């Protein structure tokens, strides 16, 4: 009974929590709002852990399925379920939201209730994206996430926030509407159903497949984001409040990558194979070219934003080489990037809360004043460069291994990230953390508070655990990935 | 001796008409202070009409008055929606018109006669009945626009509306008269049979069709016959704009259904092309020009033009699926438009019209609740899920894809993206800018409650979207 509704609980508990937090009213009840927000995010995290605990990794079938009619006239159903790929992303979502609430605890002082409510509602919607098995339900969750994010960036963001948030909204909305057209087309091809599993079975002609692939690509590529449609991301990331950047980098970007796995590859496998070269080219441009662009950034958040694009290039590269290592590496990279980029944004947030600057040149010698912080940031910076023993290594290694089997040059180009990544991350780290204290503002810095140690410590544990012992993660997804590869290998052209 | 026709199917119309006359008489005898009674009588008129129509739901569909008046599921649904919308309109308007010295019996009487006009349009099965309903509505609206006779702006708007409205009525009537010349009848069902016997590409037939379409496009405000919309929306008192921008759109759907589908469906191949052009132009012009507006009433006028474009998408494919999508669209649009103009009225107060977009600045600071409602309304207008505006767009877009017009669907979604910009600009003003004016927002309890319901229904209707779509489907099925 309970298991049947577990996914619904994961989706609606935070949304209800958001409404409850909103009901606390203005900032006079900020403390109550904070505790309520924390309680609801932790409760959701516990529920998602139950999901993980009861998850059976030996089947590729959807689990925790809930399927009830919703809009009968168009056979749109409230159909939820998860497989080995989505369960990990759901866990990531609920974990990161807890961190965001802790990270914003004393930093956010205006409109606290609305801030927490936006993140709670966002959490529910993102879990919905990862568990929807009906295309329209998926689309509803997918697009709904734009509304809270629009408000988060616009209300609590940096100086240029209005420009950034409108750009973010329009860019991602434009990408998604074509996906809707593709879904409706598939609805009529699949004999009037929006069921994603039926979409996987439907036979499609070659041209139709390519057009559907491109329509889906418009939505997913913008979200990932892939080069050349990445330009919204640096603006949005830079202007968003720390919590917003964490959610954007850790989860929202993963929605695009997830879309490739759930829709593009299984629905239009022939088009995916045909256009794989194109996708790999875009991914490698993201890895190499954006890697070079990252080197030149003066703003720490912008630097991490560009580095996210480069790392997401790895994810898409892994998906379009169609072998187990590639796809599993890509998924591991998604999760690991969620932890690492989230952690780096939180580190910048820690510095920003003290000096109110994101410019690298305003820092220098921070290690002298904040040794504990410097060691945390060291760990995350090294993880970002893919140091063995951290989660960053596992994904990149698997993807390079997978691409080597397809084409040596893919592997060689992809491997440049190890050099570029080390260059931009460690160079930034050196300029910010090491050196003598020259600036008075830096001299006045205080080291991390227990609250900050808490969220940085949790992330450090996650990064190390995943790096040292990735087996549980791989085990959960393995059967689902094999099933996906079978689907991709099946020809669907009529 | 001719038989006396059955009055039962037309009872709601007769009742509202009688109530209108009664209110006119009562108005003569009540003092200025006691005039609230007029308002209550008008609301009772609407509630009574709703009760009558509900009781007629059980009776089988049928014709009366020698086949000039039809009572079917379509007319019932449209009438019920009209009562509901006008009920809200009166609540939202009450304090607004009182503060501006427009609280007179005639205001409500004209509103009720407008309702009668719309009801007759919904129930017309004869060109004359249809025209009668249309003109009754239009004449009431002209007078309502000019109600503030001292306002130069309103008078100008009324003149424009009257002249262009008269021209469009003339055009429509001309089209009908050519049809009469061709078929020898004004009865819609007979016209349909006569047309079926003719060649579908008969030049004179197409000629009459063009006039009919132009007339419809004028009345609904579709590009290139939209010139009156921004001026009238802008010039009329906001409470009248609220009226014009909501219920008559639903009646417009009845007009389209009775004329194009009921009478001329055999010419669908011809009118599909014409409506496609109207739809694309309306979506393009409406959405693009709305971006340049600084006055929210003008912006909403252009937005209404673009929404009419989307509405036509449902009609162009000439399938029951499309018609029911169009009905759903127009119902949702009426509710959204109601809420949005309601918000404009809410922010206005004695001596101040919240007409500029800038008047919405910092609404979140002044009242997070109203800002949230407006946010829902704007995202719904833009068609962003999970609001109901999304399902409306989904439906019309799926209906064009059903008949294979994918290029039209792609154009539609692209114009929808352009439209998003000006809607989220309002959200931006409310949430991200500081308030220029911190006057508390006061409103009567019933208005506060209803506008809350109006906004929230866009979000909370989600689980019942399927039911509403079924109702639309059954309503449209009634016409066959």
Interface residues (C-beta under 8 A of the other chain):
Chain A: X69 X70 X71 X72 X73 X74 X76 X114 X136 X139 X140 X141 X142 X143 X144 X146 X147 X150 X151 X154 X155 X161 X162 X165 X166 X169 X170 X173 X174 X177 X178 X180 X181 X184 X185 X187 X188
Chain B: X368 X375 X379 X384 X385 X386 X390 X391 X394 X395 X397 X398 X401 X402 X406 X409 X410 X413 X414 X416 X417 X420 X421 X424 X425 X427 X428 X431 X432 X463 X465 X466 X469 X470 X473
